[in-house]
Structures are given as C-alpha cells and as structure tokens.
Amino acid sequence: MDLSQKSLENMEYMIEKIKEKLKVLNFDVMKSSHFDETLYEELRDLYEMVMRKSSFSPNEMQAIVEELGNLRKR
C-alpha cells in the first residue's frame, strides 16, 4: 500500500491499523470519514510512530488517542 498518496482508503487503512495496534475497544466510533483529509500527513506521521513501537505506556496511549481526536473534523 502506498501511503504517500492521499486517499480515503489509505486513511481508513491507517486508522484501522492504529486501532488494532492499540487494542482500544471504544475506537469503533472512529472512522476515516471523521478525519480531515487536509491533515493526512499528520495522520500518516502518527501511524508511522505507532507502527514502530512494540508497546505503549498508558500515558502514551492517552496521548495518541488525544492526537487522533485533534485530527478529527470539527
């Protein structure tokens, strides 16, 4: 998958992978349509950071969830 290309499909893929990696149950409400496409690069940066790490502290998980919240459409 070429994540350098902005697309709804790529956003959906990254969000799903972040949800899987974090194993957070209430992420079901997060859908790619909830995110602002103009912030695609920020989402990709967050995705790449999450994929690099093997585990997360509770504080890191909270920060990631907050950042995802910041990327949502207002």
N, CA, C and O atoms as a Tripos MOL2 file, in Angstrom:
@<TRIPOS>MOLECULE
protein
  296   295    74     0     0
PROTEIN
NO_CHARGES

@<TRIPOS>ATOM
      1 N           0.8560   -1.1770    0.0000 N.3       1 MET1
      2 CA          0.0000    0.0000    0.0000 C.3       1 MET1
      3 C           0.8980    1.2350    0.0000 C.2       1 MET1
      4 O           1.8390    1.3260    0.7890 O.2       1 MET1
      5 N           0.6090    2.1650   -0.8710 N.am      2 ASP2
      6 CA          1.3960    3.3820   -0.9940 C.3       2 ASP2
      7 C           0.7420    4.4890   -0.1760 C.2       2 ASP2
      8 O          -0.1760    5.1610   -0.6480 O.2       2 ASP2
      9 N           1.2170    4.6710    1.0460 N.am      3 LEU3
     10 CA          0.6100    5.6550    1.9330 C.3       3 LEU3
     11 C           1.0300    7.0820    1.6170 C.2       3 LEU3
     12 O           0.5500    8.0260    2.2460 O.2       3 LEU3
     13 N           1.9230    7.2430    0.6460 N.am      4 SER4
     14 CA          2.3100    8.5990    0.2520 C.3       4 SER4
     15 C           1.2070    9.2730   -0.5610 C.2       4 SER4
     16 O           1.2370   10.4870   -0.7610 O.2       4 SER4
     17 N           0.2420    8.4940   -1.0250 N.am      5 GLN5
     18 CA         -0.8900    9.0220   -1.7930 C.3       5 GLN5
     19 C          -2.0700    9.3070   -0.8670 C.2       5 GLN5
     20 O          -2.5440    8.4100   -0.1700 O.2       5 GLN5
     21 N          -2.5370   10.5370   -0.8580 N.am      6 LYS6
     22 CA         -3.7050   10.8940   -0.0490 C.3       6 LYS6
     23 C          -4.9310   10.2230   -0.6250 C.2       6 LYS6
     24 O          -5.2710   10.4120   -1.7930 O.2       6 LYS6
     25 N          -5.5880    9.4380    0.2050 N.am      7 SER7
     26 CA         -6.8550    8.8490   -0.2210 C.3       7 SER7
     27 C          -7.6420    8.4180    1.0070 C.2       7 SER7
     28 O          -7.0750    8.1640    2.0700 O.2       7 SER7
     29 N          -8.9430    8.3430    0.8440 N.am      8 LEU8
     30 CA         -9.8130    7.8810    1.9150 C.3       8 LEU8
     31 C          -9.4640    6.4430    2.2820 C.2       8 LEU8
     32 O          -9.4930    6.0730    3.4560 O.2       8 LEU8
     33 N          -9.1390    5.6460    1.2930 N.am      9 GLU9
     34 CA         -8.7700    4.2440    1.5250 C.3       9 GLU9
     35 C          -7.5120    4.1510    2.4010 C.2       9 GLU9
     36 O          -7.4510    3.3350    3.3200 O.2       9 GLU9
     37 N          -6.5260    4.9800    2.1120 N.am     10 ASN10
     38 CA         -5.2980    4.9640    2.9110 C.3      10 ASN10
     39 C          -5.5670    5.4520    4.3300 C.2      10 ASN10
     40 O          -5.0070    4.9150    5.2860 O.2      10 ASN10
     41 N          -6.4130    6.4600    4.4740 N.am     11 MET11
     42 CA         -6.7660    6.9390    5.8050 C.3      11 MET11
     43 C          -7.4640    5.8380    6.5920 C.2      11 MET11
     44 O          -7.1670    5.6230    7.7680 O.2      11 MET11
     45 N          -8.3770    5.1530    5.9530 N.am     12 GLU12
     46 CA         -9.0980    4.0540    6.5840 C.3      12 GLU12
     47 C          -8.1290    2.9640    7.0280 C.2      12 GLU12
     48 O          -8.2320    2.4540    8.1430 O.2      12 GLU12
     49 N          -7.1940    2.6080    6.1620 N.am     13 TYR13
     50 CA         -6.1970    1.5880    6.4670 C.3      13 TYR13
     51 C          -5.3710    1.9850    7.6960 C.2      13 TYR13
     52 O          -5.1990    1.1830    8.6140 O.2      13 TYR13
     53 N          -4.8590    3.2250    7.7140 N.am     14 MET14
     54 CA         -4.0180    3.6680    8.8250 C.3      14 MET14
     55 C          -4.7890    3.6910   10.1390 C.2      14 MET14
     56 O          -4.2660    3.2790   11.1740 O.2      14 MET14
     57 N          -6.0180    4.1680   10.1020 N.am     15 ILE15
     58 CA         -6.8380    4.2230   11.3090 C.3      15 ILE15
     59 C          -7.1050    2.8150   11.8300 C.2      15 ILE15
     60 O          -7.0110    2.5740   13.0330 O.2      15 ILE15
     61 N          -7.4340    1.8920   10.9440 N.am     16 GLU16
     62 CA         -7.6840    0.5130   11.3630 C.3      16 GLU16
     63 C          -6.4390   -0.1150   11.9840 C.2      16 GLU16
     64 O          -6.5350   -0.8200   12.9890 O.2      16 GLU16
     65 N          -5.2780    0.1360   11.3940 N.am     17 LYS17
     66 CA         -4.0280   -0.4280   11.9170 C.3      17 LYS17
     67 C          -3.6860    0.1770   13.2720 C.2      17 LYS17
     68 O          -3.2040   -0.5310   14.1560 O.2      17 LYS17
     69 N          -3.9260    1.4680   13.4530 N.am     18 ILE18
     70 CA         -3.6880    2.1010   14.7490 C.3      18 ILE18
     71 C          -4.6170    1.4860   15.7900 C.2      18 ILE18
     72 O          -4.1860    1.1750   16.9010 O.2      18 ILE18
     73 N          -5.8870    1.3090   15.4400 N.am     19 LYS19
     74 CA         -6.8550    0.7090   16.3570 C.3      19 LYS19
     75 C          -6.4250   -0.7000   16.7480 C.2      19 LYS19
     76 O          -6.4970   -1.0670   17.9210 O.2      19 LYS19
     77 N          -5.9780   -1.4900   15.7740 N.am     20 GLU20
     78 CA         -5.5250   -2.8560   16.0550 C.3      20 GLU20
     79 C          -4.3120   -2.8520   16.9790 C.2      20 GLU20
     80 O          -4.2540   -3.6250   17.9350 O.2      20 GLU20
     81 N          -3.3660   -2.0030   16.7000 N.am     21 LYS21
     82 CA         -2.1210   -1.9620   17.4640 C.3      21 LYS21
     83 C          -2.3720   -1.5260   18.9070 C.2      21 LYS21
     84 O          -1.7660   -2.0640   19.8330 O.2      21 LYS21
     85 N          -3.2550   -0.5620   19.0980 N.am     22 LEU22
     86 CA         -3.5210   -0.0550   20.4400 C.3      22 LEU22
     87 C          -4.4950   -0.9320   21.2200 C.2      22 LEU22
     88 O          -4.5450   -0.8740   22.4490 O.2      22 LEU22
     89 N          -5.2630   -1.7400   20.5050 N.am     23 LYS23
     90 CA         -6.2410   -2.6410   21.1350 C.3      23 LYS23
     91 C          -7.1980   -1.8870   22.0510 C.2      23 LYS23
     92 O          -7.4970   -2.3310   23.1600 O.2      23 LYS23
     93 N          -7.6640   -0.7640   21.5800 N.am     24 VAL24
     94 CA         -8.6140    0.0460   22.3410 C.3      24 VAL24
     95 C         -10.0150   -0.2830   21.8600 C.2      24 VAL24
     96 O         -10.3050   -0.1960   20.6670 O.2      24 VAL24
     97 N         -10.8760   -0.6590   22.7790 N.am     25 LEU25
     98 CA        -12.2090   -1.1390   22.4200 C.3      25 LEU25
     99 C         -13.1420   -0.0560   21.8980 C.2      25 LEU25
    100 O         -13.9150   -0.3160   20.9760 O.2      25 LEU25
    101 N         -13.0960    1.1340   22.4510 N.am     26 ASN26
    102 CA        -14.0680    2.1520   22.0600 C.3      26 ASN26
    103 C         -13.6660    2.9110   20.8030 C.2      26 ASN26
    104 O         -14.2290    3.9670   20.5170 O.2      26 ASN26
    105 N         -12.7090    2.3970   20.0530 N.am     27 PHE27
    106 CA        -12.2940    3.0290   18.8080 C.3      27 PHE27
    107 C         -13.2760    2.7530   17.6720 C.2      27 PHE27
    108 O         -13.1030    3.2780   16.5720 O.2      27 PHE27
    109 N         -14.2980    1.9450   17.9160 N.am     28 ASP28
    110 CA        -15.2570    1.6250   16.8570 C.3      28 ASP28
    111 C         -15.9430    2.8700   16.3110 C.2      28 ASP28
    112 O         -16.4100    2.8760   15.1720 O.2      28 ASP28
    113 N         -16.0030    3.9030   17.1050 N.am     29 VAL29
    114 CA        -16.6590    5.1300   16.6470 C.3      29 VAL29
    115 C         -15.7640    5.9350   15.7110 C.2      29 VAL29
    116 O         -16.2340    6.8690   15.0630 O.2      29 VAL29
    117 N         -14.4860    5.5870   15.6330 N.am     30 MET30
    118 CA        -13.5640    6.3170   14.7620 C.3      30 MET30
    119 C         -13.5660    5.7160   13.3690 C.2      30 MET30
    120 O         -13.2180    4.5510   13.1750 O.2      30 MET30
    121 N         -13.9590    6.5180   12.4200 N.am     31 LYS31
    122 CA        -13.9830    6.0980   11.0220 C.3      31 LYS31
    123 C         -13.1970    7.1110   10.2140 C.2      31 LYS31
    124 O         -13.0440    8.2630   10.6200 O.2      31 LYS31
    125 N         -12.7080    6.6810    9.0880 N.am     32 SER32
    126 CA        -11.9000    7.5750    8.2550 C.3      32 SER32
    127 C         -12.6770    8.8150    7.8470 C.2      32 SER32
    128 O         -12.0870    9.8780    7.6540 O.2      32 SER32
    129 N         -13.9900    8.6960    7.7140 N.am     33 SER33
    130 CA        -14.7970    9.8490    7.3240 C.3      33 SER33
    131 C         -14.8460   10.9200    8.4150 C.2      33 SER33
    132 O         -15.2540   12.0520    8.1560 O.2      33 SER33
    133 N         -14.4350   10.5690    9.6170 N.am     34 HIS34
    134 CA        -14.4120   11.5230   10.7180 C.3      34 HIS34
    135 C         -13.1570   12.3910   10.7100 C.2      34 HIS34
    136 O         -13.0420   13.3280   11.4990 O.2      34 HIS34
    137 N         -12.2250   12.0810    9.8240 N.am     35 PHE35
    138 CA        -10.9440   12.7700    9.8270 C.3      35 PHE35
    139 C         -10.8350   13.7400    8.6590 C.2      35 PHE35
    140 O         -11.3630   13.5040    7.5730 O.2      35 PHE35
    141 N         -10.1490   14.8150    8.9130 N.am     36 ASP36
    142 CA         -9.9560   15.8720    7.9370 C.3      36 ASP36
    143 C          -8.8410   15.4620    6.9760 C.2      36 ASP36
    144 O          -7.7060   15.2430    7.3990 O.2      36 ASP36
    145 N          -9.1580   15.3600    5.6950 N.am     37 GLU37
    146 CA         -8.1600   14.9470    4.7010 C.3      37 GLU37
    147 C          -6.9960   15.9170    4.5990 C.2      37 GLU37
    148 O          -5.9090   15.5320    4.1670 O.2      37 GLU37
    149 N          -7.2030   17.1680    4.9890 N.am     38 THR38
    150 CA         -6.1040   18.1280    4.9180 C.3      38 THR38
    151 C          -5.0280   17.8090    5.9610 C.2      38 THR38
    152 O          -3.9120   18.3230    5.8850 O.2      38 THR38
    153 N          -5.3670   16.9630    6.9270 N.am     39 LEU39
    154 CA         -4.4090   16.5690    7.9590 C.3      39 LEU39
    155 C          -3.8530   15.1700    7.6990 C.2      39 LEU39
    156 O          -3.4150   14.4850    8.6230 O.2      39 LEU39
    157 N          -3.8770   14.7600    6.4500 N.am     40 TYR40
    158 CA         -3.4200   13.4220    6.0590 C.3      40 TYR40
    159 C          -1.9880   13.1580    6.5220 C.2      40 TYR40
    160 O          -1.7010   12.0980    7.0770 O.2      40 TYR40
    161 N          -1.0960   14.1110    6.2970 N.am     41 GLU41
    162 CA          0.3200   13.9180    6.6500 C.3      41 GLU41
    163 C           0.4900   13.7090    8.1530 C.2      41 GLU41
    164 O           1.3030   12.8880    8.5800 O.2      41 GLU41
    165 N          -0.2770   14.4500    8.9580 N.am     42 GLU42
    166 CA         -0.2080   14.2910   10.4040 C.3      42 GLU42
    167 C          -0.6790   12.8960   10.8090 C.2      42 GLU42
    168 O          -0.0830   12.2620   11.6800 O.2      42 GLU42
    169 N          -1.7490   12.4230   10.1720 N.am     43 LEU43
    170 CA         -2.2330   11.0730   10.4480 C.3      43 LEU43
    171 C          -1.1780   10.0450   10.0580 C.2      43 LEU43
    172 O          -0.9510    9.0820   10.7910 O.2      43 LEU43
    173 N          -0.5410   10.2380    8.9260 N.am     44 ARG44
    174 CA          0.4870    9.3010    8.4850 C.3      44 ARG44
    175 C           1.6750    9.3060    9.4480 C.2      44 ARG44
    176 O           2.2270    8.2470    9.7480 O.2      44 ARG44
    177 N           2.0720   10.4740    9.9320 N.am     45 ASP45
    178 CA          3.1610   10.5500   10.9110 C.3      45 ASP45
    179 C           2.8000    9.7830   12.1840 C.2      45 ASP45
    180 O           3.6230    9.0480   12.7290 O.2      45 ASP45
    181 N           1.5640    9.9620   12.6520 N.am     46 LEU46
    182 CA          1.1110    9.2600   13.8460 C.3      46 LEU46
    183 C           1.0850    7.7550   13.5940 C.2      46 LEU46
    184 O           1.5290    6.9750   14.4370 O.2      46 LEU46
    185 N           0.5710    7.3500   12.4450 N.am     47 TYR47
    186 CA          0.5380    5.9360   12.0680 C.3      47 TYR47
    187 C           1.9450    5.3350   12.0840 C.2      47 TYR47
    188 O           2.1560    4.2590   12.6430 O.2      47 TYR47
    189 N           2.9010    6.0270   11.4730 N.am     48 GLU48
    190 CA          4.2660    5.5040   11.3960 C.3      48 GLU48
    191 C           4.8880    5.3840   12.7790 C.2      48 GLU48
    192 O           5.6090    4.4230   13.0490 O.2      48 GLU48
    193 N           4.6230    6.3400   13.6540 N.am     49 MET49
    194 CA          5.1430    6.2770   15.0150 C.3      49 MET49
    195 C           4.5460    5.0920   15.7720 C.2      49 MET49
    196 O           5.2600    4.3690   16.4670 O.2      49 MET49
    197 N           3.2450    4.8970   15.6340 N.am     50 VAL50
    198 CA          2.5700    3.7910   16.3210 C.3      50 VAL50
    199 C           3.0880    2.4510   15.8090 C.2      50 VAL50
    200 O           3.2960    1.5300   16.5980 O.2      50 VAL50
    201 N           3.2960    2.3320   14.5190 N.am     51 MET51
    202 CA          3.7440    1.0630   13.9490 C.3      51 MET51
    203 C           5.1860    0.7240   14.3480 C.2      51 MET51
    204 O           5.5550   -0.4500   14.3820 O.2      51 MET51
    205 N           5.9900    1.7260   14.6470 N.am     52 ARG52
    206 CA          7.3910    1.4850   15.0410 C.3      52 ARG52
    207 C           7.5170    0.9130   16.4440 C.2      52 ARG52
    208 O           8.4650    0.1810   16.7290 O.2      52 ARG52
    209 N           6.5870    1.2310   17.3150 N.am     53 LYS53
    210 CA          6.7010    0.8260   18.7150 C.3      53 LYS53
    211 C           6.0490   -0.5410   18.9370 C.2      53 LYS53
    212 O           5.0630   -0.8960   18.2920 O.2      53 LYS53
    213 N           6.6300   -1.2900   19.8670 N.am     54 SER54
    214 CA          6.0710   -2.6110   20.1610 C.3      54 SER54
    215 C           5.0840   -2.5730   21.3210 C.2      54 SER54
    216 O           4.2180   -3.4420   21.4270 O.2      54 SER54
    217 N           5.2080   -1.5740   22.1880 N.am     55 SER55
    218 CA          4.2660   -1.4480   23.3030 C.3      55 SER55
    219 C           4.1370    0.0290   23.6860 C.2      55 SER55
    220 O           4.9550    0.8680   23.3070 O.2      55 SER55
    221 N           3.0920    0.3080   24.4430 N.am     56 PHE56
    222 CA          2.7800    1.6850   24.8090 C.3      56 PHE56
    223 C           2.4320    1.7650   26.2830 C.2      56 PHE56
    224 O           1.7480    0.8940   26.8210 O.2      56 PHE56
    225 N           2.9080    2.8140   26.9280 N.am     57 SER57
    226 CA          2.5100    3.0690   28.3060 C.3      57 SER57
    227 C           1.0950    3.6490   28.2760 C.2      57 SER57
    228 O           0.6360    4.1150   27.2330 O.2      57 SER57
    229 N           0.4100    3.6210   29.4090 N.am     58 PRO58
    230 CA         -0.9220    4.2410   29.4380 C.3      58 PRO58
    231 C          -0.8790    5.7230   29.0300 C.2      58 PRO58
    232 O          -1.7840    6.2030   28.3470 O.2      58 PRO58
    233 N           0.1560    6.4350   29.4420 N.am     59 ASN59
    234 CA          0.2720    7.8510   29.0690 C.3      59 ASN59
    235 C           0.4590    8.0130   27.5640 C.2      59 ASN59
    236 O          -0.1070    8.9250   26.9620 O.2      59 ASN59
    237 N           1.2470    7.1350   26.9550 N.am     60 GLU60
    238 CA          1.4460    7.1980   25.5060 C.3      60 GLU60
    239 C           0.1420    6.9120   24.7740 C.2      60 GLU60
    240 O          -0.1860    7.5810   23.7930 O.2      60 GLU60
    241 N          -0.6010    5.9160   25.2540 N.am     61 MET61
    242 CA         -1.8810    5.5920   24.6140 C.3      61 MET61
    243 C          -2.8360    6.7680   24.7100 C.2      61 MET61
    244 O          -3.5350    7.0850   23.7480 O.2      61 MET61
    245 N          -2.8670    7.4150   25.8680 N.am     62 GLN62
    246 CA         -3.7400    8.5720   26.0350 C.3      62 GLN62
    247 C          -3.3310    9.6890   25.0820 C.2      62 GLN62
    248 O          -4.1880   10.3360   24.4800 O.2      62 GLN62
    249 N          -2.0340    9.9180   24.9420 N.am     63 ALA63
    250 CA         -1.5480   10.9730   24.0430 C.3      63 ALA63
    251 C          -1.9080   10.6610   22.5940 C.2      63 ALA63
    252 O          -2.2720   11.5650   21.8420 O.2      63 ALA63
    253 N          -1.8120    9.4070   22.1980 N.am     64 ILE64
    254 CA         -2.1510    9.0060   20.8290 C.3      64 ILE64
    255 C          -3.6430    9.2220   20.5730 C.2      64 ILE64
    256 O          -4.0320    9.7500   19.5310 O.2      64 ILE64
    257 N          -4.4600    8.8160   21.5200 N.am     65 VAL65
    258 CA         -5.9120    8.9960   21.3780 C.3      65 VAL65
    259 C          -6.2500   10.4820   21.3090 C.2      65 VAL65
    260 O          -7.0990   10.8900   20.5160 O.2      65 VAL65
    261 N          -5.5930   11.2850   22.1310 N.am     66 GLU66
    262 CA         -5.8260   12.7340   22.0810 C.3      66 GLU66
    263 C          -5.4140   13.3130   20.7330 C.2      66 GLU66
    264 O          -6.1070   14.1650   20.1760 O.2      66 GLU66
    265 N          -4.2980   12.8530   20.2190 N.am     67 GLU67
    266 CA         -3.8380   13.3500   18.9110 C.3      67 GLU67
    267 C          -4.8200   12.9430   17.8150 C.2      67 GLU67
    268 O          -5.1110   13.7380   16.9220 O.2      67 GLU67
    269 N          -5.3300   11.7230   17.8720 N.am     68 LEU68
    270 CA         -6.3500   11.3130   16.9020 C.3      68 LEU68
    271 C          -7.5810   12.2190   17.0220 C.2      68 LEU68
    272 O          -8.1920   12.5890   16.0200 O.2      68 LEU68
    273 N          -7.9280   12.5630   18.2490 N.am     69 GLY69
    274 CA         -9.0510   13.4730   18.4520 C.3      69 GLY69
    275 C          -8.7930   14.8400   17.8240 C.2      69 GLY69
    276 O          -9.7070   15.4670   17.2890 O.2      69 GLY69
    277 N          -7.5510   15.2940   17.8930 N.am     70 ASN70
    278 CA         -7.1940   16.5850   17.2840 C.3      70 ASN70
    279 C          -7.2840   16.5400   15.7680 C.2      70 ASN70
    280 O          -7.4930   17.5720   15.1310 O.2      70 ASN70
    281 N          -7.1330   15.3710   15.1870 N.am     71 LEU71
    282 CA         -7.1580   15.2290   13.7260 C.3      71 LEU71
    283 C          -8.5780   15.0590   13.1830 C.2      71 LEU71
    284 O          -8.7900   15.0830   11.9700 O.2      71 LEU71
    285 N          -9.5360   14.8910   14.0720 N.am     72 ARG72
    286 CA        -10.9160   14.7190   13.6230 C.3      72 ARG72
    287 C         -11.4830   16.0160   13.0950 C.2      72 ARG72
    288 O         -11.0500   17.1030   13.4770 O.2      72 ARG72
    289 N         -12.4570   15.8890   12.2120 N.am     73 LYS73
    290 CA        -13.1580   17.0590   11.6660 C.3      73 LYS73
    291 C         -13.9020   17.7450   12.7810 C.2      73 LYS73
    292 O         -14.4130   17.0980   13.6950 O.2      73 LYS73
    293 N         -13.9610   19.0330   12.7060 N.am     74 ARG74
    294 CA        -14.6720   19.8320   13.7320 C.3      74 ARG74
    295 C         -16.0370   20.1960   13.2300 C.2      74 ARG74
    296 O         -16.7960   20.8630   13.9340 O.2      74 ARG74
@<TRIPOS>BOND
     1     1     2 1
     2     2     3 1
     3     3     4 2
     4     3     5 am
     5     5     6 1
     6     6     7 1
     7     7     8 2
     8     7     9 am
     9     9    10 1
    10    10    11 1
    11    11    12 2
    12    11    13 am
    13    13    14 1
    14    14    15 1
    15    15    16 2
    16    15    17 am
    17    17    18 1
    18    18    19 1
    19    19    20 2
    20    19    21 am
    21    21    22 1
    22    22    23 1
    23    23    24 2
    24    23    25 am
    25    25    26 1
    26    26    27 1
    27    27    28 2
    28    27    29 am
    29    29    30 1
    30    30    31 1
    31    31    32 2
    32    31    33 am
    33    33    34 1
    34    34    35 1
    35    35    36 2
    36    35    37 am
    37    37    38 1
    38    38    39 1
    39    39    40 2
    40    39    41 am
    41    41    42 1
    42    42    43 1
    43    43    44 2
    44    43    45 am
    45    45    46 1
    46    46    47 1
    47    47    48 2
    48    47    49 am
    49    49    50 1
    50    50    51 1
    51    51    52 2
    52    51    53 am
    53    53    54 1
    54    54    55 1
    55    55    56 2
    56    55    57 am
    57    57    58 1
    58    58    59 1
    59    59    60 2
    60    59    61 am
    61    61    62 1
    62    62    63 1
    63    63    64 2
    64    63    65 am
    65    65    66 1
    66    66    67 1
    67    67    68 2
    68    67    69 am
    69    69    70 1
    70    70    71 1
    71    71    72 2
    72    71    73 am
    73    73    74 1
    74    74    75 1
    75    75    76 2
    76    75    77 am
    77    77    78 1
    78    78    79 1
    79    79    80 2
    80    79    81 am
    81    81    82 1
    82    82    83 1
    83    83    84 2
    84    83    85 am
    85    85    86 1
    86    86    87 1
    87    87    88 2
    88    87    89 am
    89    89    90 1
    90    90    91 1
    91    91    92 2
    92    91    93 am
    93    93    94 1
    94    94    95 1
    95    95    96 2
    96    95    97 am
    97    97    98 1
    98    98    99 1
    99    99   100 2
   100    99   101 am
   101   101   102 1
   102   102   103 1
   103   103   104 2
   104   103   105 am
   105   105   106 1
   106   106   107 1
   107   107   108 2
   108   107   109 am
   109   109   110 1
   110   110   111 1
   111   111   112 2
   112   111   113 am
   113   113   114 1
   114   114   115 1
   115   115   116 2
   116   115   117 am
   117   117   118 1
   118   118   119 1
   119   119   120 2
   120   119   121 am
   121   121   122 1
   122   122   123 1
   123   123   124 2
   124   123   125 am
   125   125   126 1
   126   126   127 1
   127   127   128 2
   128   127   129 am
   129   129   130 1
   130   130   131 1
   131   131   132 2
   132   131   133 am
   133   133   134 1
   134   134   135 1
   135   135   136 2
   136   135   137 am
   137   137   138 1
   138   138   139 1
   139   139   140 2
   140   139   141 am
   141   141   142 1
   142   142   143 1
   143   143   144 2
   144   143   145 am
   145   145   146 1
   146   146   147 1
   147   147   148 2
   148   147   149 am
   149   149   150 1
   150   150   151 1
   151   151   152 2
   152   151   153 am
   153   153   154 1
   154   154   155 1
   155   155   156 2
   156   155   157 am
   157   157   158 1
   158   158   159 1
   159   159   160 2
   160   159   161 am
   161   161   162 1
   162   162   163 1
   163   163   164 2
   164   163   165 am
   165   165   166 1
   166   166   167 1
   167   167   168 2
   168   167   169 am
   169   169   170 1
   170   170   171 1
   171   171   172 2
   172   171   173 am
   173   173   174 1
   174   174   175 1
   175   175   176 2
   176   175   177 am
   177   177   178 1
   178   178   179 1
   179   179   180 2
   180   179   181 am
   181   181   182 1
   182   182   183 1
   183   183   184 2
   184   183   185 am
   185   185   186 1
   186   186   187 1
   187   187   188 2
   188   187   189 am
   189   189   190 1
   190   190   191 1
   191   191   192 2
   192   191   193 am
   193   193   194 1
   194   194   195 1
   195   195   196 2
   196   195   197 am
   197   197   198 1
   198   198   199 1
   199   199   200 2
   200   199   201 am
   201   201   202 1
   202   202   203 1
   203   203   204 2
   204   203   205 am
   205   205   206 1
   206   206   207 1
   207   207   208 2
   208   207   209 am
   209   209   210 1
   210   210   211 1
   211   211   212 2
   212   211   213 am
   213   213   214 1
   214   214   215 1
   215   215   216 2
   216   215   217 am
   217   217   218 1
   218   218   219 1
   219   219   220 2
   220   219   221 am
   221   221   222 1
   222   222   223 1
   223   223   224 2
   224   223   225 am
   225   225   226 1
   226   226   227 1
   227   227   228 2
   228   227   229 am
   229   229   230 1
   230   230   231 1
   231   231   232 2
   232   231   233 am
   233   233   234 1
   234   234   235 1
   235   235   236 2
   236   235   237 am
   237   237   238 1
   238   238   239 1
   239   239   240 2
   240   239   241 am
   241   241   242 1
   242   242   243 1
   243   243   244 2
   244   243   245 am
   245   245   246 1
   246   246   247 1
   247   247   248 2
   248   247   249 am
   249   249   250 1
   250   250   251 1
   251   251   252 2
   252   251   253 am
   253   253   254 1
   254   254   255 1
   255   255   256 2
   256   255   257 am
   257   257   258 1
   258   258   259 1
   259   259   260 2
   260   259   261 am
   261   261   262 1
   262   262   263 1
   263   263   264 2
   264   263   265 am
   265   265   266 1
   266   266   267 1
   267   267   268 2
   268   267   269 am
   269   269   270 1
   270   270   271 1
   271   271   272 2
   272   271   273 am
   273   273   274 1
   274   274   275 1
   275   275   276 2
   276   275   277 am
   277   277   278 1
   278   278   279 1
   279   279   280 2
   280   279   281 am
   281   281   282 1
   282   282   283 1
   283   283   284 2
   284   283   285 am
   285   285   286 1
   286   286   287 1
   287   287   288 2
   288   287   289 am
   289   289   290 1
   290   290   291 1
   291   291   292 2
   292   291   293 am
   293   293   294 1
   294   294   295 1
   295   295   296 2
@<TRIPOS>SUBSTRUCTURE
     1 MET1         2 RESIDUE 1 A MET
     2 ASP2         6 RESIDUE 1 A ASP
     3 LEU3        10 RESIDUE 1 A LEU
     4 SER4        14 RESIDUE 1 A SER
     5 GLN5        18 RESIDUE 1 A GLN
     6 LYS6        22 RESIDUE 1 A LYS
     7 SER7        26 RESIDUE 1 A SER
     8 LEU8        30 RESIDUE 1 A LEU
     9 GLU9        34 RESIDUE 1 A GLU
    10 ASN10       38 RESIDUE 1 A ASN
    11 MET11       42 RESIDUE 1 A MET
    12 GLU12       46 RESIDUE 1 A GLU
    13 TYR13       50 RESIDUE 1 A TYR
    14 MET14       54 RESIDUE 1 A MET
    15 ILE15       58 RESIDUE 1 A ILE
    16 GLU16       62 RESIDUE 1 A GLU
    17 LYS17       66 RESIDUE 1 A LYS
    18 ILE18       70 RESIDUE 1 A ILE
    19 LYS19       74 RESIDUE 1 A LYS
    20 GLU20       78 RESIDUE 1 A GLU
    21 LYS21       82 RESIDUE 1 A LYS
    22 LEU22       86 RESIDUE 1 A LEU
    23 LYS23       90 RESIDUE 1 A LYS
    24 VAL24       94 RESIDUE 1 A VAL
    25 LEU25       98 RESIDUE 1 A LEU
    26 ASN26      102 RESIDUE 1 A ASN
    27 PHE27      106 RESIDUE 1 A PHE
    28 ASP28      110 RESIDUE 1 A ASP
    29 VAL29      114 RESIDUE 1 A VAL
    30 MET30      118 RESIDUE 1 A MET
    31 LYS31      122 RESIDUE 1 A LYS
    32 SER32      126 RESIDUE 1 A SER
    33 SER33      130 RESIDUE 1 A SER
    34 HIS34      134 RESIDUE 1 A HIS
    35 PHE35      138 RESIDUE 1 A PHE
    36 ASP36      142 RESIDUE 1 A ASP
    37 GLU37      146 RESIDUE 1 A GLU
    38 THR38      150 RESIDUE 1 A THR
    39 LEU39      154 RESIDUE 1 A LEU
    40 TYR40      158 RESIDUE 1 A TYR
    41 GLU41      162 RESIDUE 1 A GLU
    42 GLU42      166 RESIDUE 1 A GLU
    43 LEU43      170 RESIDUE 1 A LEU
    44 ARG44      174 RESIDUE 1 A ARG
    45 ASP45      178 RESIDUE 1 A ASP
    46 LEU46      182 RESIDUE 1 A LEU
    47 TYR47      186 RESIDUE 1 A TYR
    48 GLU48      190 RESIDUE 1 A GLU
    49 MET49      194 RESIDUE 1 A MET
    50 VAL50      198 RESIDUE 1 A VAL
    51 MET51      202 RESIDUE 1 A MET
    52 ARG52      206 RESIDUE 1 A ARG
    53 LYS53      210 RESIDUE 1 A LYS
    54 SER54      214 RESIDUE 1 A SER
    55 SER55      218 RESIDUE 1 A SER
    56 PHE56      222 RESIDUE 1 A PHE
    57 SER57      226 RESIDUE 1 A SER
    58 PRO58      230 RESIDUE 1 A PRO
    59 ASN59      234 RESIDUE 1 A ASN
    60 GLU60      238 RESIDUE 1 A GLU
    61 MET61      242 RESIDUE 1 A MET
    62 GLN62      246 RESIDUE 1 A GLN
    63 ALA63      250 RESIDUE 1 A ALA
    64 ILE64      254 RESIDUE 1 A ILE
    65 VAL65      258 RESIDUE 1 A VAL
    66 GLU66      262 RESIDUE 1 A GLU
    67 GLU67      266 RESIDUE 1 A GLU
    68 LEU68      270 RESIDUE 1 A LEU
    69 GLY69      274 RESIDUE 1 A GLY
    70 ASN70      278 RESIDUE 1 A ASN
    71 LEU71      282 RESIDUE 1 A LEU
    72 ARG72      286 RESIDUE 1 A ARG
    73 LYS73      290 RESIDUE 1 A LYS
    74 ARG74      294 RESIDUE 1 A ARG
